[in-house]
């Protein structure tokens, strides 16, 4: 307030670009197992070499004679006599001046022995250092190849695991070699694959039996309801109840059919064949023309020739679910756009109500529904996008979705050619 005599509270200003200017944060350096084993091998070899060099240096240093130990009393006397004889030689008899000869021969011997000792130790240290560096480099190279050879069975296990699919569990490692830890790991992995293959075969038989056991009673119920509705003596209450039961029965049939398709696509593809995706889209657009006309939705297509190696029935179900959902979850006088390209292979966009971006990922989960205004259609069971994702992954691809700014969704299916 004016006149209050108080200073305004200090505010802290942070630069919004400070974090960006600092650059991306780098995580810790991750080295492969082969690199770590090589570094460990080279480090131990270098440490052992250093210890050997130090021990050699100490031994040679102790064995080399020191000037004080080498020059005793007798040696000093003889050197003194040699020095006296040198001094008695006339200057004309030598090319060197007499002053060039040291006065003390013992001092000369001390200097010579000291230089010899120093040069010997220096040469020893230099040669040891060069030999240590060369052998350390060779040890690193040898350790790299040995680590690669030791880890080769692990690469075999990894590549085999990557080639496995839900519907194709015939790959085995069959590792040859001695009965060591890696051989035991590979055999355990093969045993696990045998058990998984047996489990998937049991699941296939269960799905086939469930398909027959569940569809037959529902078909019988639908027939009985339709016969009852055709009875002229049926009153209005029975007719209304029969119509409601018929709709419920049809929804149960769609739910069971969706579950069976989902289970089939989750098992993977048993056979693959070239499928023209553009022809599948044209057939689905004709199939859903009545649904689009009834909903007042315009369907636009931009198609090109695109071949996908896979299952024609499952690919048709993928396209049908996307187009049917795009028509059902729309607005009056809305639109649906279907595009075939290289990447993504199929894109389906539609108008509609606004969808929260945080809820888009949950739409691919089974029986997950968004807001009531988007999933109010009673004829849908909540498995449409789940089946789409399962079929796409069974073909080696994937599917993603994003909310459009003006409402509706864009679903893109990436399928390998």
Buried (B, 14 or more C-beta within 10 A) or exposed (E): EEEEEEEEEEEEEEEEEEEEEEEEEEEEEEEEEBEEBBBEBBBEBBEEBBEEBEEEBEEBEEEBEEBEEEBEEEEEEEBEEEBEEBEEEEEEEEEEEEEEBEEEBBEBBBEEBEEEBEEEBEEBBEEBEEEBEEBBEEBBEBBBEBBEEEBEBBEBBEEBEEEBBBBBBEBBBEBEEEEEEBBEBBBEBBEEBEEEBEEBEEBBEEBEEBBEEBBEEBEEBBEEBEEBBEEEEBEEEEEEBBEEBBEEBBBBBBBBBBBBBBBBBBBBBEEEEEBBBBBBBBEBBEBBEEBBEEBEBEBEBEBEEBBBBBBBEBBBBBBBBBBBBBBBBBBEEBBBBBBBEEEBBBBBBBBBEBBEEEBBEEBBEBEBBBEEEBBEEEEBBBBBBBBBBBBBBBBBBEBBBEBBEEBBBBBBBBBEE
